[in-house]
Each structure stands twice: as structure tokens, then as C-alpha cells.
């Protein structure tokens, strides 16, 4: 059993920011906290944490069924399978960045799986994108051995092939930029189309230990986070509509990617 202070899993508390550059300008920012969970440590967390319940009801909880196959099955085999399908092997350890359930509810617009080899080098990232229609899609992207150039950041690009927002066309591409989570968390997503950059989203945060005391403090400071995330999506969509942003209706095929 790992004592709490020995866990690799941790908390990042900070902010999420979204900014649209065109055809209308729009920006919002709010406080959040995320869990970075080593998937091999979930049984240890279940034994050592009173406040964060693993696969159980609680004020704060984590359930595998919110991710992956969405059927409650273990996440590590699913993530390894997604990575292997993309030609990425040699993964030994996986960390998942996600929001916890709060008061029994959660919505993760983006969950990120960081994959490490036997030498603890990050060799891949799996970006799991969800929409509010119940669909999700995973982008599995390799981290090259020489990644983290002069700016120390890892860069990925992927063509968009999953419907997320009625105010963003499908003819677009994602550009991910991140660093290995350490003292701080820094994740930036830029979205481009034929005319260039039109949308930027980011999440930043500072690390703290995964302890009940730290979780309680995060809960106190972000007590309505889940409702803010879910409600904010719809409120900001209304604001975009009122500003005259073009509306791109979904098709039946687009709902599930």
C-alpha cells in the first residue's frame, strides 16, 4: 500500500480559458481543479483516501465508466489498445488527467492520457474528446524521442474528425501543445481552418499532493465546478448565438464521431 505522500497521482488547481478569434470574438475563463491519476494506483487511492471515492458514491469520486469504453471496464487496457491501434507500443505506465465527479456528476470535454515507457519517458499522449451529445473520440499521438525542443513543449497536430460544438465547423484541425505535468500543468489547444487560427483553449494549474486535506481545500474553492463546466458550455453557446456566430447543425453520423 502506498501512503498518500508516496503516490505519483496528484491534483492540479488552476484555470481553463477559451478564446474565439473569429468570425466573432469571445472569451471566458474559470477556475477548475483536475486529478492526474496513475491508473495503476487506483486501488491504492481507494484504500487511502476517504474523500476521493473510487468506483463508489461520494462528494468527490472517480469512475472508469466516465471514460474509455464508458462501460466501467478498466481504463489501462483500453488506452493501451487505442495506442497500439495507432502503432504505439512499449507503454508501461499511464496517467489520466480529468475532472473528478462532484456531487455525483461530471463532464470532461477533454481527458488526457499521458503514456510512459519503462524508462519513464513520455512516449505518447491520448486525447479523449467528448461532446454534450454523449459521444467521444480519442486521438492517439506519438511523442518523438527528440520532442520538447527549444521551448520544452510537445506539439501534436490532428485533423478534426469528431463533432464537438455547433459553432465550430468540422473542416478544422487541432494543434496541441503541452509539457510533461510536473510542478505545473500547461496544456494549449489551437484550432485552425483554411483561413488560419480561429480558436484557442488552455488549461493551466499548479501541482499539489493527492491528499484528503488538499482535496477538501479544492472542493471548498471550487464547490460548484461541475455545474459551472456543464452550465457554462450552454451559457457560452447562447452568448455566441446572440453575437451571430454561424451555426453548424450536427448530423446523426457526427454525434458519435
N, C-alpha and C positions, 0 to 999 in steps of 0.2 A: 504494500500500500504506500502510495506517495503522500507525505504530509503536504498540506496546501502550499507551503513555501517552495516545495520541490517541483511543483507542476510546471510543465512548459506552457500549458494553456494559460491565457491571460485575458485582460479586459483592455479595451481602448475606448476612451471617452473623448469626444470632440464634436465635430460638426460635419454636416452634409450641406453641400451647396449645388444648386442647379442654376445655369445661366443660358438663356436663349439669346442669340445674337441677331437672328433674322428668321422670317420676314417681319416679326415684331420682336421688340426687346422685352425681356422678362427675367427676373432674378429672384431667388429666395434662398434662405439659409436657416437651418435649425440645428439644435443640439441633439446628439444621439450618443449612445454607447453600444459597442459591439463586443461580442465574445470572439476570441480566437482560440478554437478548441482543437487540441491534438486528438484526432479521432481514436487513437489507441488509449487515451486517458479517460474516456467517458466512464468506464466502470469505477476508476479512482475518484472522479468528481462525484459520482453518485454516492460513494461511501463517505466522502469527507466534507461535502458541502450540505449544509442544512437549508440554505436559501435557494440555491440553484438546483431544481429537481430535474433529473434525467429520466425521461420517459414516464414522468409522473406529474400529477396536478400540483400546481404551486403558484405563488405570486410571480416567480421567475422560473422558467423551465426551458428545456431543450428537448425537441422530439425529432428523431430521424425522419419521420413522416412528413415534415415540412420541407424536405429537400430530396434530392436524388430521385428514386423511383416513386416517391410520395406514398409508399405503402408501408412504411415503418421498418423496412429491411435495413440491415447495416449499410452505412454510407461508404465505408472504405472500399469494399468490393465493387460497389457501383462506380465510384470515382476511378478506381484502377481500370475498370472495364472501359470507361469513357476515354481515358488516357491511352490505353492500349489500342483502341479503335482508331486513334489519331496517330498511331505509330510511336507512342512514347512509353518506354519500358524502363525498368530499373528503379521504380519508385518504392521506397521503403516506408516513409512517414508522410502523413498528410495532415495539414492544419486547415480548419474551416473557419472563415470569417463570416459572421452572421449576426443578426439581431436575435436576442432571446425572445421567447414568448413572455408576454407580460399580461397578467390577469387572464391567461388562457388564450390570448390572441397574438398573432404576429403576421407581418407581411414583409418579406425580404425582396425588394426589387432586384437586388444583386447579392448573391452569395459567392464568395471566392475561396477556392481550394488551392492551397499552396502545397506543391509536391516536392519532396526532398529524397535524395538518394542515400546510399549507405554512408557516404562521407558528409552528410547533412548539407549538401549543396542543393539549392533550389533548381530543379530541372524542368518544371512545368507549372503552369497555372491553369486552372479550370474555372471559367467564369460562368456561373449559373444565373441566367436572367429569367425573371418571372414577369408576367403581366397580371392585371387585375381581373382577367377572364379565366384564371385558373391554369393557364398554360405556362410552360417554361422551356428553355433551350440552353444547352451547355456548349460553350466554345472552349475546346481543349487546345492549348497553345504551348509549344515547347520554349524553354528558356535556353538559349545557346550558351556554350561554355564561356564565351567572351562577352556575355551580356553585362550590363551595368557599366557602360562606357564612362566618358568624362564626367557626366552628371550623376553617376552612380545609380541610374534608374534603368529598369527593364521596360522595354517597349514592345507592344504587340499590336497587330492590326488584323481585323477580320471584317469580311463583308457581312452586313446585316441581313439575316435571313429569318427573323422572328419578329412578329408584330408586337409592339410594346405600347405605343401611345398613338391615339387618333390624331395627334397634332404633329407627328413625325412620319414622313414618307418612308416606304420600305427601300427606296433607292438611296441607300446610305451605307456608310462604313464606320466601324468603331476603331478608335485608336486608344489603346490602354497604356497607361504609364504608371509604374509603381516601383517601390523599393521593398526589399525584404522587411517584413514587420519586425521592428526591434524596439528601441526606446520610443519611437514614434511610428505612426501609420500614415502613409501618404499614397492615396490612390486617385488618379485623374482619368476620366474618360472623355475623349473628344469625339464628336460625331461630325462627319463631313458628307457632303454630296458633290455633285458635279461643279457647283459654284464655290466649294471650299468649306471652311469651318462654319457651323451654324449653332452648335450646342456644346456646352461643357458641363460636366458634373464632377464633383470631387468629394472625397471623404478624408478627413484628417483626424488624428487623435493621439493622445499620449497614453503610454502603457502603465498599467498598474497590476498588481498581483491579483490572481483569481481567488479571493477570499470572501467569506460572508460579509465581513466588515466593508470591504470595497464595493461589493455588490449592493449592499444596503445603501451606501452613500450614492452610488449611481442611480439606484431606484428612486431615492429621495429627490435627486436633482432632475430626474427625467421621468417623473411618475406617470405621465400620460404619453410616453413616447410612441407606443404602438398606435394609439388613436391619432396622434399627430402625423405619423407617417401615412396611415391609410386615409385619414381625412384630408391631409394636405394634398395628396395626389388629386383628389376630386375638386378641392377648392382651387388649386392652381390651374387645373384644366378649365374650370369655369372662367377664371381670370383671363386665360389665353383666348378662350372663345369670345369673351367680351372685347378683347383687344383686336379681334378679327383674324386670328391665326387660322390658316387653311385647315380644314377638317378632312382626314383621310379615313373613311369608314373601313372597318375590318370585313374580311370575307370569312366564310366558315373554315376555309383551309388555314387562314392566318391565325386563328385563335390559339391553336396548339402548336404553331410554328411549322 
